[in-house]
Amino acid sequence: MTDRRASRNDNRSEAIMRAALDLALEVGYAKLSIEAVATRAGVGKHTVYRRWPSRGLLFLDSVLTLSTEDLSHPNTGDVVADLREVITKAVDLLDQPPWGPLYRALIGEAQHDPEVATALNRRFIEPQTADTLARLKAAKEQGELAPDFDLDLAFDVLSGPLYYRLLITQQPITHDYIDRVLRAVFAGMSPRAQTR
């Protein structure tokens, strides 16, 4: 009996999150309401509120159910190529629905809802950041980067232009632009020749 109830709860949760995503894509996150989600999912609004205390947290969970390509960094011995591969995958993912518009809306909601911001950082941004920093650290240990280079700053310099275009100017983030950012960053990160 307990397994059947758990399965029914899982099915309801999936239906609610699917309804939230569908409605957010149709009407935009700003017009998304718990009542509309409940109606679309075929449940009462109290069923939604029992699982999610706010619209923002429901939206966060819903967006994070979307499948992503593997965004973990390989280590081929060429840090620039490895970063290019993952950044290109991420940018291509964000360049189209459903991820692009939903992720921008989620970032917007995180600016107004501290719970959403905390959860988004913990569940998505921090793991991505940790993976990138681990790849940069490995490159530093393998001599691909200057031994004194600040890896946290490198991460900020790599991600800043991409988020700036994604969220502020909404200019396209082309593969050529990614290459330009990588060239600009790695010109300063390469080991310097020893002088006598």
Backbone as CSV, one residue per row, in Angstrom:
resi,resn,N_x,N_y,N_z,CA_x,CA_y,CA_z,C_x,C_y,C_z
1,MET,0.830,-1.207,0.000,0.000,0.000,0.000,0.864,1.258,0.000
2,THR,1.939,1.229,0.795,2.820,2.386,0.873,3.506,2.651,-0.462
3,ASP,3.930,1.570,-1.154,4.568,1.738,-2.465,3.610,2.369,-3.460
4,ARG,2.349,1.941,-3.418,1.365,2.498,-4.348,1.133,3.979,-4.058
5,ARG,1.070,4.337,-2.774,0.872,5.738,-2.393,2.080,6.567,-2.817
6,ALA,3.289,6.050,-2.603,4.506,6.767,-3.009,4.535,6.956,-4.514
7,SER,4.136,5.926,-5.252,4.097,6.025,-6.707,3.090,7.071,-7.162
8,ARG,1.910,7.088,-6.502,0.882,8.078,-6.847,1.393,9.481,-6.536
9,ASN,2.090,9.645,-5.389,2.652,10.952,-5.042,3.700,11.390,-6.056
10,ASP,4.571,10.453,-6.474,5.577,10.757,-7.489,4.922,11.179,-8.789
11,ASN,3.883,10.451,-9.185,3.175,10.781,-10.429,2.534,12.156,-10.349
12,ARG,1.959,12.470,-9.196,1.348,13.802,-9.025,2.414,14.886,-9.090
13,SER,3.531,14.646,-8.398,4.604,15.641,-8.411,5.112,15.870,-9.832
14,GLU,5.302,14.792,-10.580,5.743,14.925,-11.975,4.723,15.682,-12.805
15,ALA,3.441,15.388,-12.619,2.390,16.081,-13.379,2.360,17.562,-13.036
16,ILE,2.549,17.889,-11.765,2.551,19.292,-11.340,3.736,20.033,-11.953
17,MET,4.921,19.423,-11.898,6.105,20.089,-12.461,6.000,20.229,-13.975
18,ARG,5.471,19.221,-14.646,5.276,19.297,-16.105,4.298,20.423,-16.440
19,ALA,3.218,20.531,-15.657,2.238,21.603,-15.875,2.875,22.973,-15.661
20,ALA,3.720,23.083,-14.626,4.395,24.361,-14.361,5.285,24.755,-15.530
21,LEU,6.036,23.806,-16.061,6.910,24.106,-17.203,6.103,24.487,-18.432
22,ASP,5.068,23.703,-18.720,4.250,23.985,-19.902,3.617,25.372,-19.820
23,LEU,3.058,25.685,-18.660,2.417,26.998,-18.506,3.438,28.134,-18.549
24,ALA,4.609,27.925,-17.940,5.635,28.972,-17.976,6.065,29.258,-19.408
25,LEU,6.159,28.220,-20.224,6.521,28.423,-21.631,5.393,29.084,-22.406
26,GLU,4.150,28.775,-22.056,2.996,29.336,-22.778,2.709,30.788,-22.410
27,VAL,2.687,31.096,-21.095,2.258,32.426,-20.663,3.379,33.252,-20.054
28,GLY,4.533,32.632,-19.809,5.635,33.327,-19.154,5.576,33.129,-17.650
29,TYR,6.727,33.135,-17.037,6.780,32.893,-15.599,6.010,33.955,-14.822
30,ALA,6.047,35.197,-15.257,5.381,36.279,-14.527,3.891,36.011,-14.354
31,LYS,3.280,35.309,-15.292,1.842,35.035,-15.221,1.530,33.643,-14.684
32,LEU,2.546,32.918,-14.285,2.347,31.575,-13.756,1.720,31.655,-12.363
33,SER,0.674,30.869,-12.141,0.044,30.845,-10.821,-0.115,29.408,-10.358
34,ILE,-0.118,29.237,-9.042,-0.313,27.905,-8.462,-1.684,27.359,-8.876
35,GLU,-2.695,28.225,-8.915,-4.036,27.786,-9.291,-4.056,27.235,-10.716
36,ALA,-3.395,27.925,-11.630,-3.361,27.458,-13.021,-2.588,26.151,-13.142
37,VAL,-1.499,26.041,-12.396,-0.715,24.802,-12.415,-1.556,23.648,-11.893
38,ALA,-2.246,23.871,-10.778,-3.079,22.819,-10.192,-4.157,22.375,-11.175
39,THR,-4.812,23.328,-11.812,-5.853,22.998,-12.788,-5.273,22.191,-13.939
40,ARG,-4.136,22.627,-14.490,-3.514,21.924,-15.607,-3.094,20.506,-15.198
41,ALA,-2.611,20.350,-13.959,-2.144,19.044,-13.486,-3.288,18.139,-13.021
42,GLY,-4.480,18.724,-12.881,-5.623,17.927,-12.436,-5.598,17.609,-10.949
43,VAL,-5.050,18.546,-10.163,-5.001,18.363,-8.708,-5.516,19.638,-8.045
44,GLY,-5.769,19.559,-6.744,-6.153,20.745,-5.991,-4.935,21.596,-5.675
45,LYS,-5.147,22.886,-5.480,-3.999,23.753,-5.196,-3.335,23.398,-3.874
46,HIS,-4.097,22.813,-2.921,-3.492,22.393,-1.652,-2.502,21.247,-1.870
47,THR,-2.765,20.427,-2.885,-1.823,19.356,-3.231,-0.500,19.956,-3.679
48,VAL,-0.564,21.043,-4.431,0.656,21.727,-4.871,1.370,22.340,-3.671
49,TYR,0.619,23.060,-2.836,1.240,23.740,-1.697,1.816,22.773,-0.671
50,ARG,1.281,21.545,-0.579,1.862,20.560,0.336,3.272,20.169,-0.101
51,ARG,3.519,20.227,-1.406,4.826,19.838,-1.934,5.774,21.025,-2.061
52,TRP,5.246,22.190,-2.403,6.066,23.388,-2.628,5.425,24.565,-1.919
53,PRO,6.140,25.218,-1.013,5.567,26.337,-0.273,5.438,27.624,-1.092
54,SER,6.070,27.660,-2.270,5.979,28.886,-3.078,6.051,28.547,-4.564
55,ARG,5.571,29.466,-5.344,5.625,29.334,-6.805,7.069,29.254,-7.275
56,GLY,7.948,30.042,-6.664,9.350,30.056,-7.075,10.035,28.718,-6.858
57,LEU,9.781,28.080,-5.710,10.407,26.786,-5.434,9.840,25.690,-6.332
58,LEU,8.543,25.779,-6.636,7.961,24.844,-7.608,8.637,25.023,-8.965
59,PHE,8.818,26.255,-9.370,9.433,26.531,-10.670,10.882,26.038,-10.704
60,LEU,11.612,26.277,-9.623,12.991,25.802,-9.537,13.051,24.289,-9.720
61,ASP,12.276,23.561,-8.939,12.285,22.098,-9.057,11.893,21.660,-10.459
62,SER,10.929,22.344,-11.042,10.458,21.981,-12.383,11.553,22.183,-13.421
63,VAL,12.215,23.325,-13.380,13.279,23.606,-14.348,14.425,22.604,-14.185
64,LEU,14.753,22.274,-12.943,15.883,21.378,-12.709,15.569,19.921,-13.051
65,THR,14.298,19.621,-13.385,13.993,18.266,-13.873,14.322,18.109,-15.350
66,LEU,14.511,19.223,-16.045,14.816,19.141,-17.472,16.171,18.479,-17.662
67,SER,16.227,17.619,-18.627,17.501,16.934,-18.849,18.498,17.897,-19.477
68,THR,19.736,17.726,-19.082,20.821,18.501,-19.667,21.826,17.506,-20.220
69,GLU,22.547,17.953,-21.206,23.668,17.138,-21.649,24.670,17.092,-20.501
70,ASP,25.559,16.136,-20.561,26.574,16.045,-19.524,27.433,17.306,-19.573
71,LEU,27.368,18.091,-18.517,28.123,19.341,-18.469,29.358,19.229,-17.583
72,SER,29.798,18.007,-17.299,31.033,17.867,-16.527,32.225,17.936,-17.475
73,HIS,33.309,18.461,-16.969,34.485,18.710,-17.802,35.315,17.445,-18.010
74,PRO,35.664,17.167,-19.250,36.637,16.097,-19.484,38.025,16.612,-19.110
75,ASN,38.982,15.720,-19.065,40.361,16.143,-18.844,41.219,15.450,-19.902
76,THR,41.327,16.123,-21.056,42.070,15.557,-22.178,43.532,16.000,-22.168
77,GLY,43.868,16.887,-21.214,45.209,17.453,-21.212,45.271,18.795,-21.915
78,ASP,44.128,19.232,-22.469,44.025,20.535,-23.141,42.877,21.290,-22.482
79,VAL,43.214,22.108,-21.480,42.184,22.766,-20.687,41.312,23.682,-21.532
80,VAL,41.879,24.348,-22.514,41.080,25.252,-23.353,40.053,24.456,-24.147
81,ALA,40.476,23.358,-24.754,39.544,22.523,-25.523,38.461,21.937,-24.619
82,ASP,38.845,21.525,-23.416,37.878,20.946,-22.486,36.841,21.980,-22.056
83,LEU,37.303,23.178,-21.722,36.373,24.241,-21.341,35.486,24.642,-22.520
84,ARG,36.078,24.734,-23.711,35.305,25.084,-24.898,34.163,24.080,-25.107
85,GLU,34.476,22.806,-24.942,33.449,21.772,-25.143,32.269,21.955,-24.197
86,VAL,32.553,22.160,-22.920,31.475,22.269,-21.934,30.741,23.601,-22.061
87,ILE,31.463,24.684,-22.254,30.803,25.989,-22.408,29.917,25.973,-23.644
88,THR,30.386,25.397,-24.726,29.589,25.328,-25.952,28.320,24.512,-25.724
89,LYS,28.427,23.384,-25.033,27.232,22.582,-24.721,26.236,23.398,-23.903
90,ALA,26.741,24.082,-22.872,25.863,24.864,-22.003,25.198,26.002,-22.772
91,VAL,25.968,26.699,-23.584,25.420,27.814,-24.354,24.396,27.319,-25.376
92,ASP,24.690,26.215,-26.043,23.730,25.663,-27.005,22.436,25.264,-26.308
93,LEU,22.544,24.729,-25.100,21.376,24.347,-24.320,20.538,25.574,-23.975
94,LEU,21.200,26.658,-23.574,20.497,27.876,-23.166,20.022,28.719,-24.339
95,ASP,20.456,28.359,-25.532,20.111,29.134,-26.718,18.736,28.781,-27.279
96,GLN,18.094,27.788,-26.708,16.825,27.346,-27.273,15.862,26.928,-26.173
97,PRO,14.563,26.918,-26.513,13.595,26.398,-25.549,13.802,24.903,-25.376
98,PRO,13.437,24.347,-24.260,12.818,25.052,-23.138,13.816,25.706,-22.186
99,TRP,15.099,25.277,-22.192,16.043,25.744,-21.190,16.237,27.252,-21.185
100,GLY,16.467,27.849,-22.346,16.803,29.270,-22.400,15.827,30.172,-21.676
101,PRO,14.568,30.220,-22.138,13.624,31.132,-21.480,13.330,30.748,-20.033
102,LEU,13.299,29.459,-19.737,13.001,29.031,-18.372,14.154,29.376,-17.430
103,TYR,15.388,29.189,-17.862,16.534,29.488,-17.000,16.634,30.997,-16.747
104,ARG,16.400,31.804,-17.792,16.417,33.259,-17.582,15.346,33.675,-16.571
105,ALA,14.157,33.076,-16.676,13.080,33.387,-15.722,13.471,32.944,-14.310
106,LEU,14.119,31.802,-14.207,14.546,31.301,-12.902,15.586,32.219,-12.268
107,ILE,16.537,32.684,-13.062,17.540,33.639,-12.559,16.837,34.919,-12.097
108,GLY,15.850,35.370,-12.864,15.093,36.560,-12.483,14.376,36.372,-11.154
109,GLU,13.740,35.230,-10.987,13.035,34.948,-9.728,14.015,34.888,-8.563
110,ALA,15.201,34.358,-8.797,16.201,34.257,-7.732,16.629,35.632,-7.224
111,GLN,16.463,36.681,-8.026,16.812,38.030,-7.594,15.834,38.563,-6.566
112,HIS,14.621,37.986,-6.530,13.569,38.487,-5.635,13.231,37.524,-4.500
113,ASP,13.653,36.278,-4.620,13.281,35.261,-3.643,14.550,34.601,-3.108
114,PRO,14.953,34.953,-1.885,16.194,34.407,-1.328,16.191,32.879,-1.243
115,GLU,15.036,32.265,-0.993,14.985,30.797,-0.932,15.309,30.184,-2.282
116,VAL,14.767,30.767,-3.344,15.050,30.281,-4.692,16.518,30.500,-5.022
117,ALA,17.047,31.662,-4.664,18.462,31.953,-4.941,19.373,30.949,-4.233
118,THR,19.092,30.677,-2.975,19.895,29.732,-2.207,19.829,28.335,-2.814
119,ALA,18.612,27.897,-3.132,18.436,26.550,-3.687,19.064,26.436,-5.072
120,LEU,18.917,27.467,-5.901,19.517,27.446,-7.235,21.034,27.370,-7.138
121,ASN,21.600,28.164,-6.252,23.062,28.123,-6.060,23.513,26.751,-5.595
122,ARG,22.836,26.207,-4.576,23.247,24.930,-3.995,23.079,23.776,-4.978
123,ARG,21.994,23.761,-5.723,21.662,22.588,-6.526,22.168,22.642,-7.961
124,PHE,22.449,23.839,-8.483,22.862,23.919,-9.887,24.159,24.689,-10.078
125,ILE,24.217,25.911,-9.589,25.369,26.771,-9.882,26.629,26.284,-9.155
126,GLU,26.518,25.960,-7.866,27.702,25.511,-7.131,28.295,24.221,-7.698
127,PRO,27.497,23.207,-8.036,28.113,22.010,-8.635,28.808,22.301,-9.962
128,GLN,28.224,23.170,-10.792,28.863,23.528,-12.059,30.166,24.292,-11.803
129,THR,30.121,25.205,-10.838,31.311,25.975,-10.491,32.415,25.063,-9.965
130,ALA,32.050,24.150,-9.072,33.041,23.234,-8.496,33.694,22.384,-9.585
131,ASP,32.905,21.944,-10.552,33.460,21.119,-11.623,34.439,21.923,-12.481
132,THR,34.073,23.165,-12.797,34.971,24.008,-13.585,36.254,24.310,-12.816
133,LEU,36.115,24.633,-11.535,37.304,24.929,-10.730,38.198,23.700,-10.589
134,ALA,37.595,22.522,-10.482,38.403,21.296,-10.400,39.190,21.097,-11.688
135,ARG,38.578,21.397,-12.835,39.289,21.255,-14.115,40.420,22.271,-14.211
136,LEU,40.173,23.509,-13.778,41.219,24.528,-13.791,42.351,24.165,-12.834
137,LYS,42.000,23.635,-11.658,43.025,23.220,-10.693,43.897,22.115,-11.276
138,ALA,43.267,21.146,-11.939,44.033,20.061,-12.566,44.976,20.624,-13.628
139,ALA,44.486,21.600,-14.411,45.332,22.206,-15.441,46.513,22.933,-14.812
140,LYS,46.262,23.584,-13.676,47.334,24.282,-12.976,48.374,23.281,-12.475
141,GLU,47.900,22.178,-11.905,48.811,21.153,-11.394,49.601,20.481,-12.516
142,GLN,49.025,20.430,-13.721,49.692,19.802,-14.860,50.580,20.782,-15.623
143,GLY,50.657,22.024,-15.137,51.534,23.001,-15.754,50.944,23.737,-16.941
144,GLU,49.641,23.586,-17.174,49.014,24.304,-18.292,48.736,25.762,-17.943
145,LEU,48.675,26.063,-16.664,48.373,27.417,-16.211,49.506,27.918,-15.329
146,ALA,49.615,29.215,-15.252,50.637,29.814,-14.393,50.393,29.377,-12.950
147,PRO,51.440,29.013,-12.226,51.266,28.494,-10.861,50.647,29.493,-9.897
148,ASP,50.805,30.795,-10.173,50.277,31.797,-9.249,48.918,32.348,-9.672
149,PHE,48.300,31.735,-10.687,47.048,32.311,-11.177,45.901,32.006,-10.234
150,ASP,45.050,32.999,-10.024,43.887,32.916,-9.138,42.753,32.193,-9.874
151,LEU,42.463,30.960,-9.487,41.464,30.157,-10.187,40.055,30.694,-10.002
152,ASP,39.735,31.234,-8.810,38.399,31.810,-8.604,38.181,33.001,-9.533
153,LEU,39.213,33.828,-9.683,39.117,34.953,-10.605,38.974,34.457,-12.039
154,ALA,39.708,33.414,-12.381,39.598,32.852,-13.730,38.176,32.402,-14.017
155,PHE,37.544,31.745,-13.032,36.168,31.313,-13.221,35.253,32.512,-13.443
156,ASP,35.412,33.552,-12.632,34.577,34.751,-12.783,34.761,35.385,-14.158
157,VAL,36.011,35.446,-14.606,36.298,36.063,-15.901,35.728,35.222,-17.047
158,LEU,35.733,33.907,-16.886,35.160,33.035,-17.911,33.641,33.132,-17.962
159,SER,33.003,33.125,-16.804,31.540,33.069,-16.795,30.885,34.443,-16.915
160,GLY,31.549,35.476,-16.454,30.948,36.810,-16.475,30.449,37.267,-17.835
161,PRO,31.275,37.210,-18.887,30.802,37.663,-20.191,29.618,36.847,-20.724
162,LEU,29.597,35.565,-20.378,28.514,34.716,-20.863,27.198,35.087,-20.186
163,TYR,27.225,35.250,-18.852,26.012,35.664,-18.146,25.595,37.082,-18.533
164,TYR,26.567,37.941,-18.787,26.254,39.312,-19.211,25.437,39.294,-20.498
165,ARG,25.883,38.509,-21.454,25.133,38.430,-22.712,23.802,37.716,-22.528
166,LEU,23.784,36.649,-21.748,22.561,35.881,-21.547,21.485,36.708,-20.859
167,LEU,21.876,37.458,-19.815,20.876,38.101,-18.962,20.718,39.601,-19.173
168,ILE,21.771,40.285,-19.608,21.700,41.739,-19.691,21.458,42.217,-21.121
169,THR,22.399,41.941,-22.004,22.263,42.467,-23.366,21.453,41.558,-24.276
170,GLN,21.357,40.281,-23.898,20.674,39.261,-24.697,21.220,39.167,-26.120
171,GLN,22.495,39.538,-26.262,23.181,39.321,-27.527,23.465,37.834,-27.669
172,PRO,23.559,37.341,-28.891,23.839,35.910,-29.046,25.224,35.553,-28.504
173,ILE,25.297,34.371,-27.928,26.578,33.838,-27.467,26.993,32.796,-28.501
174,THR,27.755,33.249,-29.470,28.156,32.372,-30.568,29.378,31.555,-30.185
175,HIS,29.653,30.534,-30.960,30.862,29.734,-30.717,32.101,30.594,-30.909
176,ASP,32.048,31.528,-31.849,33.169,32.446,-32.056,33.384,33.319,-30.822
177,TYR,32.292,33.789,-30.206,32.407,34.608,-29.002,33.035,33.794,-27.868
178,ILE,32.618,32.538,-27.721,33.217,31.662,-26.702,34.723,31.547,-26.934
179,ASP,35.132,31.353,-28.188,36.565,31.263,-28.503,37.295,32.549,-28.143
180,ARG,36.673,33.697,-28.416,37.298,34.978,-28.096,37.475,35.140,-26.593
181,VAL,36.456,34.747,-25.815,36.556,34.822,-24.352,37.676,33.909,-23.859
182,LEU,37.727,32.689,-24.373,38.765,31.751,-23.949,40.155,32.260,-24.290
183,ARG,40.315,32.821,-25.492,41.627,33.358,-25.873,42.026,34.509,-24.955
184,ALA,41.075,35.385,-24.661,41.380,36.537,-23.806,41.771,36.087,-22.404
185,VAL,41.078,35.105,-21.868,41.371,34.641,-20.517,42.688,33.881,-20.471
186,PHE,42.890,32.976,-21.408,44.046,32.103,-21.316,45.343,32.774,-21.741
187,ALA,45.261,33.909,-22.390,46.490,34.650,-22.684,47.173,35.047,-21.374
188,GLY,46.367,35.322,-20.350,46.928,35.719,-19.067,47.134,34.573,-18.104
189,MET,46.666,33.387,-18.444,46.757,32.255,-17.524,47.880,31.279,-17.891
190,SER,48.430,31.439,-19.067,49.456,30.486,-19.516,50.718,30.640,-18.687
191,PRO,51.485,29.560,-18.540,52.762,29.693,-17.828,53.678,30.654,-18.582
192,ARG,54.416,31.437,-17.828,55.340,32.385,-18.443,56.695,31.713,-18.644
193,ALA,57.345,32.093,-19.708,58.687,31.536,-19.970,59.648,31.991,-18.881
194,GLN,60.505,31.102,-18.503,61.508,31.414,-17.469,62.572,32.351,-18.058
195,THR,62.878,33.405,-17.341,63.950,34.318,-17.774,65.123,34.164,-16.826
196,ARG,66.304,34.368,-17.368,67.526,34.206,-16.533,67.987,35.532,-16.017
